[in-house]
């Protein structure tokens, strides 16, 4: 499995601790240094069953600069959202865990992290 993290994020550190406690095999992607492409975001969102606006961090300075909170949340604007997330990875909620079975979770709770271990 792969986990997208920001090492400064407490939720990311908690997810890593839980994965380590369960002796899970995983690869870390520091997504701020190695941002996902628009296509990678499309794939992860499909696995999550979410839309780009569902994983956007609207409180970030980049979100305020872009006026993200006012953007339409519909199919016609989906690519605009994806491009913004790819260009400004700090806007992406974290951690995102993609499991080997093709599923993914937004691992903000211990229960979500555990769900990829079963």
C-alpha positions in Angstrom: 0.0 0.0 0.0 1.0 3.6 -0.4 0.3 6.5 2.0 0.4 10.1 1.0 1.6 12.1 3.9 2.8 15.5 5.2 5.3 14.7 8.0 4.2 17.8 9.9 0.6 16.5 10.1 -0.5 14.8 13.3 -3.1 12.7 11.5 -0.4 11.4 9.2 1.9 10.5 12.0 -0.9 8.7 13.8 -1.7 6.7 10.7 1.9 5.7 10.3 2.1 4.7 14.0 -1.0 2.5 13.5 0.4 0.9 10.3 3.7 0.3 12.0 1.9 -1.3 15.1 0.1 -3.6 12.7 3.4 -4.4 10.9 1.8 -3.3 7.6 4.0 -3.0 4.5 3.7 0.4 2.9 5.4 3.0 0.8 5.4 6.7 1.9 4.8 9.4 -0.6 5.6 12.9 0.6 3.0 14.4 -1.6 4.1 18.0 -1.0 7.5 17.2 -2.5 6.2 14.7 -5.1 2.7 16.1 -6.0 0.2 13.8 -7.7 -0.7 14.5 -11.3 -4.2 15.3 -12.4 -4.5 11.7 -13.6 -3.2 10.3 -10.3 -5.8 12.4 -8.5 -8.5 11.1 -10.8 -7.5 7.5 -10.1 -7.3 8.0 -6.3 -10.6 9.9 -6.2 -12.3 7.0 -8.1 -10.9 4.6 -5.5 -12.1 6.8 -2.7 -15.5 7.3 -4.3 -15.1 11.1 -3.7 -14.9 14.3 -5.7 -11.9 16.7 -5.7 -13.9 19.2 -3.6 -14.4 16.5 -1.0 -10.7 16.3 -0.3 -9.9 20.0 -0.6 -8.5 21.8 2.4 -10.4 25.1 2.2 -8.6 26.7 5.2 -5.2 26.7 3.5 -3.8 30.0 2.3 -3.7 28.8 -1.3 -7.4 28.0 -1.1 -8.2 31.5 0.0 -5.9 33.0 -2.7 -7.7 30.9 -5.4 -11.2 31.6 -3.9 -11.7 27.9 -3.8 -14.7 28.1 -1.4 -16.7 29.9 -4.1 -15.9 27.4 -6.9 -18.8 25.4 -8.4 -18.9 21.8 -7.2 -20.1 20.1 -10.3 -18.8 18.0 -13.2 -18.3 21.0 -15.4 -15.7 22.4 -12.9 -14.1 19.0 -11.8 -11.0 19.5 -14.0 -10.5 23.0 -12.6 -10.5 21.5 -9.1 -8.2 18.7 -10.1 -5.7 21.1 -11.6 -5.8 23.3 -8.5 -5.1 20.3 -6.3 -2.2 19.1 -8.5 -0.7 22.6 -8.7 -1.2 23.2 -4.9 -0.8 19.9 -3.1 -1.1 21.5 0.3 -4.8 21.7 -0.6 -5.2 17.9 -0.4 -6.6 16.3 2.7 -4.3 13.8 4.2 -3.3 11.0 4.8 -4.6 9.2 1.7 -3.9 5.4 1.8 -4.2 3.3 -1.3 -4.3 -0.4 -0.6 -3.0 -3.2 -2.8 -6.5 -4.4 -3.4 -7.4 -1.2 -5.3 -9.3 0.5 -2.5 -8.3 3.8 -0.9 -9.3 5.7 2.3 -8.8 9.1 3.6 -7.1 8.0 6.8 -8.1 10.8 9.2 -9.3 8.4 11.8 -7.9 5.2 13.3 -11.0 3.3 12.0 -10.3 4.5 8.4 -6.7 3.4 8.6 -7.7 0.0 10.1 -10.2 -0.5 7.2 -7.3 -1.0 4.7 -5.7 -3.6 7.0 -8.5 -6.1 6.8 
